[in-house]
Amino acid sequence: MDQLLAWVIGIAVMLVGLAVSIGLHEVGHMVPAKKFGVRVSQYMVGFGPTLWSRTKGETEYGVKAIPLGGYVRMVGMLPPAPAGTRRRESFFGQVVADARDASVSEIRPGEEHRAFYELSTPKKLVVMLGGPVMNLLIAVVLTFVVLVGIGAQTITTTVGAVSECTPTSTTADGAAVCGDGAAPSPAAEAGLQPGDEIVEWDGAAVTSWEQLSGAIADSPDQEVPVVVVRDGAQVPLTVTTSERQVPVTDESGAPEVGADGEPVTETAGFLGVTPTQEYVPLPLSTVPEAVWQQVSGTAQLIVTLPARVGEVAVQTFTDEPRAADGPMGPVGVSRVIVDAIALDGPLLSTLSIVLSILASLNVALFMFNLIPLLPLDGGHVVNALYEGGKRTVARVRGLPRPRPADVARMMPVAYVMFVVLVGTGALLIVADVVDPVRLFG
């Protein structure tokens, strides 16, 4: 495929996939919030200047220019200051006070009960976890499509190609070479044809290529009855295998070397067929396992993220190669999708790769948003749990119900985290442009 066309398609797939993932994440917040009576004034996909918006009911829905995030503006995210609280003149004191004032100013007269901070702890948890859980569900659906809908590429017992001759030697990289006067291959001599499905070898039913190749190797220089399915009918054939020398390998697959330093070989049977490959749907039980592997792997990456980001910085500005399993930004993910499309392989193969990448992206959004620090969803979850814990203790002790948790006091942490996230994002963008991850050569 033309490289420019691959870039256009890859970037379009990435932007659409990211926008849909972000949009559904915000739907996961908005729907329960509205269900619980919270007024949602804005639903936006993206940041920066507004490209399009439309107001329906009490909510403005829109798309912004930078598709690297999104937000749902829920009225009353921060409760007013406790009675008697003095306004501090320090920088962060002003930040906390301004955040409280902005939150309170959004509440219309008579709608104090519709503020987010008035929700019970379980309802707050449902609202704040709704976004990440939506990304997890997207990942599950995409993984289901890849594994159960498309399936795994599997070697079959159907003949894809028939060798014309029995090789007389091999090249340094293991390729077979037919010299002058080479005998026809046993498969060609027996009349095997591409498209034949080998269903029986030497009287035993054949169910997999691994079984068949093992049986061929165990039958050097033997006359063997074979049954193939051709055009829907079973056709009996008789093949006379030839011999070939193959390297002996250990349990790890490494070739064994003799005392003389030469590779150890053994005699094996040779038929002269190449199998086909097709996508075989996997059972539904493979989906949870695959998603769990993605979640646990992403969790490990997040735990070590500061160190891994430092490694990316070193790799970007030195000759050290970029780690294939390191963190990437949206630009890096786009380049991986472009590389997958540029392979110009079968449509199902490309589709499987792209959907797998988008599934991994949604797992990353799920796990990243659970980091227990504001402004991420996990920070609000922690505050809701803290508030719920205080209310439970008060109820058990027969004390008055505590006021909502003063989340505004955590705004300095949110600002610091925002700076860290912007800095990390900028570094990853530079790294993905200067020294991109190459997963497909």
C-alpha positions as a Markdown table, in Angstrom:
| # | Residue | x | y | z |
|---|---|---|---|---|
| 1 | Met | 0.0 | 0.0 | 0.0 |
| 2 | Asp | 1.2 | 3.5 | -0.8 |
| 3 | Gln | 2.9 | 5.0 | 2.3 |
| 4 | Leu | 0.9 | 8.3 | 2.1 |
| 5 | Leu | -2.4 | 6.4 | 1.9 |
| 6 | Ala | -1.3 | 4.2 | 4.9 |
| 7 | Trp | -0.6 | 7.4 | 6.9 |
| 8 | Val | -4.0 | 8.9 | 6.0 |
| 9 | Ile | -5.9 | 5.8 | 6.9 |
| 10 | Gly | -3.8 | 5.1 | 10.1 |
| 11 | Ile | -4.3 | 8.6 | 11.4 |
| 12 | Ala | -8.0 | 8.6 | 10.6 |
| 13 | Val | -8.4 | 5.3 | 12.4 |
| 14 | Met | -6.5 | 6.5 | 15.4 |
| 15 | Leu | -8.5 | 9.8 | 15.6 |
| 16 | Val | -11.9 | 8.1 | 15.2 |
| 17 | Gly | -11.0 | 5.3 | 17.6 |
| 18 | Leu | -9.7 | 7.8 | 20.2 |
| 19 | Ala | -12.7 | 10.1 | 19.8 |
| 20 | Val | -15.1 | 7.2 | 20.2 |
| 21 | Ser | -13.3 | 5.9 | 23.2 |
| 22 | Ile | -13.2 | 9.3 | 24.9 |
| 23 | Gly | -16.8 | 10.0 | 23.9 |
| 24 | Leu | -18.1 | 6.8 | 25.4 |
| 25 | His | -15.9 | 7.3 | 28.5 |
| 26 | Glu | -17.7 | 10.6 | 29.1 |
| 27 | Val | -21.1 | 8.9 | 28.4 |
| 28 | Gly | -20.2 | 6.6 | 31.2 |
| 29 | His | -20.0 | 9.6 | 33.6 |
| 30 | Met | -22.9 | 11.6 | 32.1 |
| 31 | Val | -25.7 | 8.9 | 32.0 |
| 32 | Pro | -25.5 | 7.9 | 35.7 |
| 33 | Ala | -25.0 | 11.6 | 36.8 |
| 34 | Lys | -28.2 | 12.6 | 35.0 |
| 35 | Lys | -30.0 | 9.5 | 36.3 |
| 36 | Phe | -29.1 | 10.6 | 39.9 |
| 37 | Gly | -30.4 | 14.1 | 39.2 |
| 38 | Val | -27.1 | 16.0 | 38.8 |
| 39 | Arg | -27.3 | 18.8 | 36.3 |
| 40 | Val | -24.8 | 18.2 | 33.5 |
| 41 | Ser | -24.2 | 21.6 | 31.7 |
| 42 | Gln | -21.6 | 20.4 | 29.1 |
| 43 | Tyr | -20.6 | 17.2 | 27.4 |
| 44 | Met | -17.4 | 17.8 | 25.3 |
| 45 | Val | -15.1 | 15.5 | 23.3 |
| 46 | Gly | -11.7 | 17.2 | 23.0 |
| 47 | Phe | -10.1 | 20.3 | 24.4 |
| 48 | Gly | -9.5 | 23.8 | 23.1 |
| 49 | Pro | -11.6 | 25.8 | 20.7 |
| 50 | Thr | -15.1 | 24.4 | 20.1 |
| 51 | Leu | -15.6 | 23.1 | 16.5 |
| 52 | Trp | -19.3 | 22.2 | 16.9 |
| 53 | Ser | -21.9 | 22.3 | 19.7 |
| 54 | Arg | -25.6 | 22.0 | 20.1 |
| 55 | Thr | -27.7 | 22.5 | 23.3 |
| 56 | Lys | -30.3 | 19.9 | 24.0 |
| 57 | Gly | -32.3 | 20.3 | 27.2 |
| 58 | Glu | -30.0 | 21.6 | 29.8 |
| 59 | Thr | -26.8 | 20.1 | 28.3 |
| 60 | Glu | -24.5 | 21.5 | 25.6 |
| 61 | Tyr | -23.0 | 18.7 | 23.5 |
| 62 | Gly | -19.9 | 19.5 | 21.4 |
| 63 | Val | -16.6 | 18.6 | 19.8 |
| 64 | Lys | -13.4 | 20.6 | 20.4 |
| 65 | Ala | -10.3 | 20.9 | 18.3 |
| 66 | Ile | -7.8 | 18.8 | 20.3 |
| 67 | Pro | -9.0 | 15.2 | 20.5 |
| 68 | Leu | -6.8 | 14.2 | 23.4 |
| 69 | Gly | -9.4 | 14.1 | 26.1 |
| 70 | Gly | -12.9 | 15.2 | 27.0 |
| 71 | Tyr | -15.0 | 16.2 | 29.9 |
| 72 | Val | -18.5 | 16.3 | 31.4 |
| 73 | Arg | -19.2 | 19.4 | 33.4 |
| 74 | Met | -21.3 | 18.3 | 36.4 |
| 75 | Val | -22.6 | 21.1 | 38.5 |
| 76 | Gly | -21.3 | 21.2 | 42.1 |
| 77 | Met | -18.3 | 19.0 | 41.8 |
| 78 | Leu | -16.8 | 21.0 | 44.8 |
| 79 | Pro | -18.7 | 21.8 | 47.9 |
| 80 | Pro | -18.7 | 25.4 | 49.3 |
| 81 | Ala | -16.1 | 26.2 | 52.0 |
| 82 | Pro | -16.9 | 25.1 | 55.5 |
| 83 | Ala | -18.4 | 27.9 | 57.7 |
| 84 | Gly | -15.7 | 30.1 | 59.2 |
| 85 | Thr | -13.0 | 29.2 | 56.6 |
| 86 | Arg | -10.7 | 32.0 | 56.0 |
| 87 | Arg | -9.5 | 32.8 | 52.5 |
| 88 | Arg | -5.7 | 32.3 | 52.3 |
| 89 | Glu | -3.6 | 34.7 | 50.3 |
| 90 | Ser | -1.0 | 32.2 | 49.2 |
| 91 | Phe | -1.0 | 31.0 | 45.5 |
| 92 | Phe | -2.5 | 27.6 | 46.3 |
| 93 | Gly | -4.9 | 29.2 | 48.8 |
| 94 | Gln | -6.2 | 31.3 | 46.0 |
| 95 | Val | -6.4 | 28.3 | 43.7 |
| 96 | Val | -8.6 | 26.4 | 46.3 |
| 97 | Ala | -10.8 | 29.5 | 46.9 |
| 98 | Asp | -11.3 | 30.2 | 43.2 |
| 99 | Ala | -12.1 | 26.5 | 42.5 |
| 100 | Arg | -14.8 | 26.6 | 45.2 |
| 101 | Asp | -16.2 | 29.9 | 43.9 |
| 102 | Ala | -16.4 | 28.6 | 40.3 |
| 103 | Ser | -18.2 | 25.4 | 41.4 |
| 104 | Val | -20.7 | 27.2 | 43.6 |
| 105 | Ser | -21.5 | 29.8 | 40.9 |
| 106 | Glu | -22.7 | 27.1 | 38.6 |
| 107 | Ile | -25.5 | 26.1 | 40.9 |
| 108 | Arg | -28.8 | 27.7 | 40.1 |
| 109 | Pro | -31.0 | 29.1 | 42.9 |
| 110 | Gly | -33.2 | 26.3 | 44.2 |
| 111 | Glu | -31.1 | 23.5 | 42.6 |
| 112 | Glu | -28.7 | 23.0 | 45.4 |
| 113 | His | -30.0 | 19.4 | 45.7 |
| 114 | Arg | -28.8 | 18.8 | 42.2 |
| 115 | Ala | -25.1 | 19.4 | 43.0 |
| 116 | Phe | -22.7 | 16.5 | 42.6 |
| 117 | Tyr | -21.5 | 16.9 | 46.2 |
| 118 | Glu | -24.9 | 16.1 | 47.5 |
| 119 | Leu | -24.9 | 12.6 | 46.1 |
| 120 | Ser | -24.4 | 9.6 | 48.4 |
| 121 | Thr | -21.1 | 7.8 | 48.3 |
| 122 | Pro | -22.4 | 4.8 | 46.3 |
| 123 | Lys | -23.8 | 7.2 | 43.7 |
| 124 | Lys | -20.6 | 9.2 | 43.5 |
| 125 | Leu | -18.7 | 5.9 | 42.9 |
| 126 | Val | -21.1 | 4.9 | 40.1 |
| 127 | Val | -20.7 | 8.2 | 38.4 |
| 128 | Met | -16.9 | 8.4 | 38.6 |
| 129 | Leu | -16.3 | 4.8 | 37.8 |
| 130 | Gly | -18.7 | 4.9 | 34.9 |
| 131 | Gly | -16.1 | 6.4 | 32.6 |
| 132 | Pro | -13.3 | 3.9 | 33.2 |
| 133 | Val | -15.7 | 1.0 | 33.2 |
| 134 | Met | -17.0 | 2.1 | 29.8 |
| 135 | Asn | -13.4 | 1.9 | 28.4 |
| 136 | Leu | -13.0 | -1.6 | 29.9 |
| 137 | Leu | -16.3 | -2.7 | 28.3 |
| 138 | Ile | -15.0 | -1.3 | 24.9 |
| 139 | Ala | -11.8 | -3.3 | 25.4 |
| 140 | Val | -13.8 | -6.5 | 26.1 |
| 141 | Val | -16.0 | -6.0 | 23.0 |
| 142 | Leu | -13.0 | -5.4 | 20.8 |
| 143 | Thr | -11.1 | -8.4 | 22.2 |
| 144 | Phe | -14.2 | -10.5 | 21.6 |
| 145 | Val | -14.3 | -9.4 | 18.0 |
| 146 | Val | -10.6 | -10.2 | 17.5 |
| 147 | Leu | -10.6 | -13.6 | 19.3 |
| 148 | Val | -14.1 | -15.0 | 18.7 |
| 149 | Gly | -15.2 | -13.0 | 15.7 |
| 150 | Ile | -12.0 | -13.1 | 13.6 |
| 151 | Gly | -10.0 | -15.7 | 15.5 |
| 152 | Ala | -6.4 | -16.7 | 15.7 |
| 153 | Gln | -4.3 | -17.4 | 12.6 |
| 154 | Thr | -3.9 | -21.2 | 12.6 |
| 155 | Ile | -1.9 | -23.6 | 10.4 |
| 156 | Thr | -4.3 | -26.1 | 8.9 |
| 157 | Thr | -4.0 | -29.5 | 7.3 |
| 158 | Thr | -5.0 | -28.1 | 3.9 |
| 159 | Val | -2.3 | -28.1 | 1.3 |
| 160 | Gly | -1.3 | -24.6 | 0.3 |
| 161 | Ala | 1.5 | -25.5 | -2.1 |
| 162 | Val | 3.3 | -28.7 | -3.4 |
| 163 | Ser | 7.1 | -28.8 | -3.8 |
| 164 | Glu | 8.1 | -29.8 | -7.3 |
| 165 | Cys | 11.2 | -31.7 | -6.1 |
| 166 | Thr | 13.0 | -33.2 | -3.2 |
| 167 | Pro | 15.6 | -30.7 | -2.0 |
| 168 | Thr | 19.2 | -31.8 | -2.4 |
| 169 | Ser | 20.7 | -29.1 | -0.1 |
| 170 | Thr | 19.8 | -26.0 | 1.9 |
| 171 | Thr | 21.1 | -22.5 | 2.0 |
| 172 | Ala | 22.6 | -20.8 | 5.0 |
| 173 | Asp | 19.2 | -19.5 | 6.1 |
| 174 | Gly | 17.6 | -22.9 | 5.8 |
| 175 | Ala | 15.9 | -22.5 | 2.4 |
| 176 | Ala | 15.6 | -25.7 | 0.4 |
| 177 | Val | 17.6 | -26.0 | -2.9 |
| 178 | Cys | 16.7 | -28.4 | -5.7 |
| 179 | Gly | 19.9 | -29.3 | -7.6 |
| 180 | Asp | 20.1 | -30.7 | -11.1 |
| 181 | Gly | 18.5 | -34.1 | -11.4 |
| 182 | Ala | 16.5 | -33.7 | -8.2 |
| 183 | Ala | 13.8 | -36.3 | -7.8 |
| 184 | Pro | 10.2 | -35.1 | -7.7 |
| 185 | Ser | 8.8 | -34.5 | -4.3 |
| 186 | Pro | 6.8 | -37.4 | -2.7 |
| 187 | Ala | 3.7 | -35.2 | -2.7 |
| 188 | Ala | 4.0 | -34.2 | -6.4 |
| 189 | Glu | 4.7 | -37.9 | -7.3 |
| 190 | Ala | 1.6 | -39.0 | -5.4 |
| 191 | Gly | -0.7 | -36.4 | -7.0 |
| 192 | Leu | -1.3 | -34.2 | -4.0 |
| 193 | Gln | -2.7 | -30.8 | -5.1 |
| 194 | Pro | -3.1 | -27.4 | -3.5 |
| 195 | Gly | -6.5 | -27.3 | -1.7 |
| 196 | Asp | -6.4 | -30.9 | -0.7 |
| 197 | Glu | -7.3 | -31.4 | 3.0 |
| 198 | Ile | -5.3 | -34.3 | 4.5 |
| 199 | Val | -7.7 | -36.0 | 6.8 |
| 200 | Glu | -5.9 | -39.4 | 7.3 |
| 201 | Trp | -2.3 | -40.5 | 7.4 |
| 202 | Asp | -1.3 | -44.2 | 7.6 |
| 203 | Gly | -4.8 | -45.1 | 8.8 |
| 204 | Ala | -5.0 | -42.5 | 11.6 |
| 205 | Ala | -7.3 | -39.5 | 11.5 |
| 206 | Val | -5.5 | -36.2 | 11.2 |
| 207 | Thr | -6.8 | -33.3 | 13.2 |
| 208 | Ser | -3.9 | -30.7 | 13.2 |
| 209 | Trp | -0.8 | -29.7 | 11.3 |
| 210 | Glu | 1.4 | -30.4 | 14.3 |
| 211 | Gln | 0.1 | -34.0 | 14.4 |
| 212 | Leu | 0.6 | -34.4 | 10.6 |
| 213 | Ser | 4.1 | -32.9 | 10.5 |
| 214 | Gly | 5.1 | -35.2 | 13.4 |
| 215 | Ala | 3.8 | -38.2 | 11.6 |
| 216 | Ile | 5.6 | -37.3 | 8.4 |
| 217 | Ala | 8.8 | -36.8 | 10.2 |
| 218 | Asp | 8.4 | -40.3 | 11.8 |
| 219 | Ser | 7.9 | -42.0 | 8.5 |
| 220 | Pro | 11.2 | -41.6 | 6.5 |
| 221 | Asp | 11.4 | -43.6 | 3.2 |
| 222 | Gln | 8.1 | -45.3 | 3.7 |
| 223 | Glu | 5.0 | -46.1 | 1.6 |
| 224 | Val | 2.1 | -44.5 | 3.5 |
| 225 | Pro | -1.7 | -44.5 | 2.6 |
| 226 | Val | -3.2 | -41.0 | 2.8 |
| 227 | Val | -6.8 | -39.8 | 2.5 |
| 228 | Val | -7.5 | -36.2 | 1.3 |
| 229 | Val | -10.7 | -34.3 | 0.8 |
| 230 | Arg | -10.8 | -32.8 | -2.7 |
| 231 | Asp | -13.9 | -31.0 | -4.0 |
| 232 | Gly | -15.9 | -32.3 | -1.2 |
| 233 | Ala | -15.1 | -36.0 | -1.8 |
| 234 | Gln | -12.6 | -38.2 | 0.0 |
| 235 | Val | -9.7 | -39.3 | -2.3 |
| 236 | Pro | -7.3 | -42.2 | -1.3 |
| 237 | Leu | -3.7 | -41.7 | -2.3 |
| 238 | Thr | -0.4 | -43.5 | -1.6 |
| 239 | Val | 2.8 | -41.5 | -0.9 |
| 240 | Thr | 6.3 | -42.8 | -0.6 |
| 241 | Thr | 8.2 | -40.4 | 1.6 |
| 242 | Ser | 11.9 | -39.5 | 1.2 |
| 243 | Glu | 14.5 | -38.8 | 3.8 |
| 244 | Arg | 16.1 | -35.6 | 4.9 |
| 245 | Gln | 18.4 | -34.6 | 7.6 |
| 246 | Val | 17.0 | -32.1 | 10.2 |
| 247 | Pro | 18.8 | -30.5 | 13.1 |
| 248 | Val | 18.1 | -31.8 | 16.6 |
| 249 | Thr | 16.9 | -29.2 | 19.0 |
| 250 | Asp | 16.7 | -29.1 | 22.8 |
| 251 | Glu | 13.6 | -28.2 | 24.9 |
| 252 | Ser | 14.1 | -24.5 | 24.3 |
| 253 | Gly | 14.2 | -25.0 | 20.6 |
| 254 | Ala | 17.9 | -24.3 | 20.3 |
| 255 | Pro | 19.9 | -26.6 | 17.9 |
| 256 | Glu | 22.1 | -29.1 | 19.6 |
| 257 | Val | 25.9 | -29.1 | 18.8 |
| 258 | Gly | 28.1 | -32.2 | 18.9 |
| 259 | Ala | 31.6 | -32.6 | 20.4 |
| 260 | Asp | 33.0 | -31.6 | 17.0 |
| 261 | Gly | 31.2 | -28.3 | 17.1 |
| 262 | Glu | 28.9 | -29.3 | 14.2 |
| 263 | Pro | 25.1 | -29.3 | 14.5 |
| 264 | Val | 23.5 | -32.6 | 15.5 |
| 265 | Thr | 21.1 | -33.9 | 12.9 |
| 266 | Glu | 18.6 | -36.8 | 12.6 |
| 267 | Thr | 16.8 | -38.5 | 9.7 |
| 268 | Ala | 13.2 | -37.5 | 9.2 |
| 269 | Gly | 10.6 | -38.1 | 6.6 |
| 270 | Phe | 9.9 | -35.6 | 3.8 |
| 271 | Leu | 6.6 | -35.1 | 1.9 |
| 272 | Gly | 6.9 | -31.7 | 0.2 |
| 273 | Val | 3.8 | -29.8 | 1.1 |
| 274 | Thr | 3.2 | -26.3 | 2.6 |
| 275 | Pro | 0.1 | -25.9 | 4.7 |
| 276 | Thr | -2.4 | -23.0 | 4.5 |
| 277 | Gln | -3.2 | -20.7 | 7.3 |
| 278 | Glu | -6.7 | -19.5 | 8.2 |
| 279 | Tyr | -8.4 | -17.7 | 11.0 |
| 280 | Val | -10.0 | -20.0 | 13.5 |
| 281 | Pro | -12.4 | -18.5 | 16.1 |
| 282 | Leu | -11.3 | -19.1 | 19.6 |
| 283 | Pro | -13.7 | -20.0 | 22.5 |
| 284 | Leu | -15.4 | -17.3 | 24.5 |
| 285 | Ser | -13.3 | -18.3 | 27.6 |
| 286 | Thr | -10.2 | -16.8 | 26.0 |
| 287 | Val | -11.6 | -13.3 | 26.1 |
| 288 | Pro | -11.4 | -12.7 | 29.9 |
| 289 | Glu | -7.9 | -14.2 | 30.0 |
| 290 | Ala | -6.7 | -11.9 | 27.2 |
| 291 | Val | -8.3 | -8.8 | 28.8 |
| 292 | Trp | -6.8 | -9.7 | 32.2 |
| 293 | Gln | -3.3 | -10.0 | 30.6 |
| 294 | Gln | -3.8 | -6.5 | 29.1 |
| 295 | Val | -5.0 | -5.1 | 32.4 |
| 296 | Ser | -2.2 | -6.6 | 34.5 |
| 297 | Gly | 0.4 | -5.6 | 32.0 |
| 298 | Thr | -0.8 | -2.0 | 31.9 |
| 299 | Ala | -0.9 | -1.9 | 35.7 |
| 300 | Gln | 2.7 | -3.0 | 35.8 |
| 301 | Leu | 3.6 | -0.2 | 33.3 |
| 302 | Ile | 1.7 | 2.4 | 35.4 |
| 303 | Val | 3.4 | 1.3 | 38.6 |
| 304 | Thr | 6.8 | 1.8 | 36.9 |
| 305 | Leu | 5.7 | 4.8 | 34.8 |
| 306 | Pro | 8.1 | 7.4 | 36.2 |
| 307 | Ala | 11.1 | 5.2 | 35.6 |
| 308 | Arg | 9.8 | 4.2 | 32.1 |
| 309 | Val | 9.2 | 7.8 | 31.1 |
| 310 | Gly | 12.8 | 8.5 | 32.2 |
| 311 | Glu | 14.0 | 5.6 | 30.0 |
| 312 | Val | 12.1 | 7.1 | 27.1 |
| 313 | Ala | 13.8 | 10.4 | 27.6 |
| 314 | Val | 17.2 | 8.8 | 27.6 |
| 315 | Gln | 16.4 | 6.6 | 24.6 |
| 316 | Thr | 15.0 | 9.6 | 22.6 |
| 317 | Phe | 18.1 | 11.8 | 23.0 |
| 318 | Thr | 20.8 | 9.2 | 22.9 |
| 319 | Asp | 21.7 | 6.3 | 20.6 |
| 320 | Glu | 20.0 | 3.8 | 23.0 |
| 321 | Pro | 17.2 | 2.0 | 21.0 |
| 322 | Arg | 13.6 | 2.7 | 22.0 |
| 323 | Ala | 12.0 | -0.1 | 24.0 |
| 324 | Ala | 9.1 | -1.8 | 22.2 |
| 325 | Asp | 7.2 | -2.3 | 25.4 |
| 326 | Gly | 7.6 | 1.2 | 26.7 |
| 327 | Pro | 4.9 | 3.9 | 27.0 |
| 328 | Met | 3.7 | 5.6 | 23.9 |
| 329 | Gly | 1.5 | 8.7 | 23.2 |
| 330 | Pro | -1.3 | 9.1 | 20.6 |
| 331 | Val | 1.3 | 9.9 | 18.0 |
| 332 | Gly | 3.1 | 6.6 | 18.7 |
| 333 | Val | -0.1 | 4.6 | 18.6 |
| 334 | Ser | -0.9 | 6.2 | 15.3 |
| 335 | Arg | 2.4 | 5.3 | 13.8 |
| 336 | Val | 2.0 | 1.7 | 15.0 |
| 337 | Ile | -1.4 | 1.6 | 13.2 |
| 338 | Val | 0.1 | 3.1 | 10.1 |
| 339 | Asp | 2.9 | 0.5 | 10.1 |
| 340 | Ala | 0.3 | -2.3 | 10.5 |
| 341 | Ile | -1.7 | -1.0 | 7.5 |
| 342 | Ala | 1.4 | -0.4 | 5.4 |
| 343 | Leu | 2.2 | -4.2 | 5.7 |
| 344 | Asp | -0.5 | -4.6 | 3.1 |
| 345 | Gly | -1.3 | -8.0 | 4.5 |
| 346 | Pro | -4.7 | -9.8 | 4.3 |
| 347 | Leu | -7.6 | -7.6 | 5.4 |
| 348 | Leu | -8.5 | -9.8 | 8.3 |
| 349 | Ser | -4.9 | -9.7 | 9.6 |
| 350 | Thr | -4.8 | -5.9 | 9.4 |
| 351 | Leu | -8.2 | -5.6 | 11.0 |
| 352 | Ser | -7.2 | -7.9 | 13.8 |
| 353 | Ile | -4.0 | -5.9 | 14.5 |
| 354 | Val | -5.8 | -2.5 | 14.5 |
| 355 | Leu | -8.7 | -3.7 | 16.7 |
| 356 | Ser | -6.2 | -5.2 | 19.2 |
| 357 | Ile | -4.3 | -1.9 | 19.3 |
| 358 | Leu | -7.6 | 0.0 | 20.0 |
| 359 | Ala | -8.5 | -2.6 | 22.7 |
| 360 | Ser | -5.1 | -1.9 | 24.3 |
| 361 | Leu | -5.7 | 1.8 | 24.1 |
| 362 | Asn | -9.0 | 1.4 | 26.0 |
| 363 | Val | -7.4 | -0.7 | 28.7 |
| 364 | Ala | -4.8 | 2.0 | 29.1 |
| 365 | Leu | -7.6 | 4.6 | 29.5 |
| 366 | Phe | -9.3 | 2.4 | 32.0 |
| 367 | Met | -6.2 | 1.8 | 34.2 |
| 368 | Phe | -4.8 | 5.3 | 33.8 |
| 369 | Asn | -8.0 | 7.0 | 35.0 |
| 370 | Leu | -8.0 | 4.8 | 38.1 |
| 371 | Ile | -4.8 | 6.4 | 39.4 |
| 372 | Pro | -6.0 | 7.8 | 42.8 |
| 373 | Leu | -5.0 | 11.4 | 42.2 |
| 374 | Leu | -7.0 | 14.4 | 41.0 |
| 375 | Pro | -7.9 | 15.4 | 38.3 |
| 376 | Leu | -8.2 | 11.8 | 37.3 |
| 377 | Asp | -11.3 | 9.8 | 38.1 |
| 378 | Gly | -9.4 | 7.7 | 40.7 |
| 379 | Gly | -8.9 | 10.9 | 42.7 |
| 380 | His | -12.6 | 11.5 | 42.9 |
| 381 | Val | -13.1 | 7.9 | 43.8 |
| 382 | Val | -10.7 | 8.1 | 46.7 |
| 383 | Asn | -12.4 | 11.3 | 48.0 |
| 384 | Ala | -15.8 | 9.6 | 47.8 |
| 385 | Leu | -14.5 | 6.6 | 49.7 |
| 386 | Tyr | -13.0 | 9.0 | 52.4 |
| 387 | Glu | -16.3 | 10.8 | 52.6 |
| 388 | Gly | -18.2 | 7.5 | 52.9 |
| 389 | Gly | -15.9 | 6.3 | 55.6 |
| 390 | Lys | -16.5 | 9.5 | 57.7 |
| 391 | Arg | -20.2 | 9.2 | 57.3 |
| 392 | Thr | -20.2 | 5.5 | 58.3 |
| 393 | Val | -18.1 | 6.3 | 61.4 |
| 394 | Ala | -20.5 | 9.1 | 62.3 |
| 395 | Arg | -23.6 | 6.9 | 61.8 |
| 396 | Val | -22.1 | 4.1 | 64.0 |
| 397 | Arg | -21.2 | 6.6 | 66.8 |
| 398 | Gly | -24.6 | 8.3 | 66.6 |
| 399 | Leu | -23.1 | 11.6 | 65.4 |
| 400 | Pro | -24.6 | 14.1 | 63.0 |
| 401 | Arg | -23.9 | 13.4 | 59.3 |
| 402 | Pro | -20.6 | 15.1 | 58.3 |
| 403 | Arg | -20.7 | 17.6 | 55.5 |
| 404 | Pro | -19.4 | 16.6 | 52.0 |
| 405 | Ala | -15.6 | 16.0 | 51.8 |
| 406 | Asp | -13.7 | 19.2 | 51.1 |
| 407 | Val | -12.4 | 18.1 | 47.7 |
| 408 | Ala | -11.2 | 21.6 | 46.9 |
| 409 | Arg | -8.3 | 21.2 | 49.3 |
| 410 | Met | -6.9 | 18.7 | 46.8 |
| 411 | Met | -6.8 | 21.2 | 43.9 |
| 412 | Pro | -3.1 | 21.9 | 44.4 |
| 413 | Val | -2.5 | 18.2 | 43.8 |
| 414 | Ala | -4.7 | 18.4 | 40.7 |
| 415 | Tyr | -2.7 | 21.3 | 39.3 |
| 416 | Val | 0.7 | 19.6 | 39.9 |
| 417 | Met | -0.7 | 16.4 | 38.3 |
| 418 | Phe | -1.9 | 18.5 | 35.4 |
| 419 | Val | 1.6 | 19.9 | 34.8 |
| 420 | Val | 3.1 | 16.4 | 35.1 |
| 421 | Leu | 0.6 | 15.0 | 32.6 |
| 422 | Val | 1.2 | 17.8 | 30.1 |
| 423 | Gly | 5.0 | 17.4 | 30.5 |
| 424 | Thr | 4.8 | 13.6 | 30.1 |
| 425 | Gly | 2.5 | 13.9 | 27.1 |
| 426 | Ala | 4.8 | 16.4 | 25.4 |
| 427 | Leu | 7.8 | 14.2 | 26.0 |
| 428 | Leu | 6.0 | 11.1 | 24.5 |
| 429 | Ile | 5.0 | 13.1 | 21.5 |
| 430 | Val | 8.6 | 14.2 | 20.9 |
| 431 | Ala | 9.8 | 10.6 | 21.4 |
| 432 | Asp | 7.2 | 9.2 | 19.1 |
| 433 | Val | 8.2 | 11.7 | 16.4 |
| 434 | Val | 12.0 | 11.5 | 16.8 |
| 435 | Asp | 12.4 | 7.8 | 17.8 |
| 436 | Pro | 9.2 | 5.9 | 17.3 |
| 437 | Val | 8.5 | 2.4 | 18.5 |
| 438 | Arg | 8.7 | -0.1 | 15.6 |
| 439 | Leu | 6.6 | -3.2 | 16.2 |
| 440 | Phe | 6.4 | -4.3 | 12.5 |
| 441 | Gly | 10.0 | -3.8 | 11.3 |
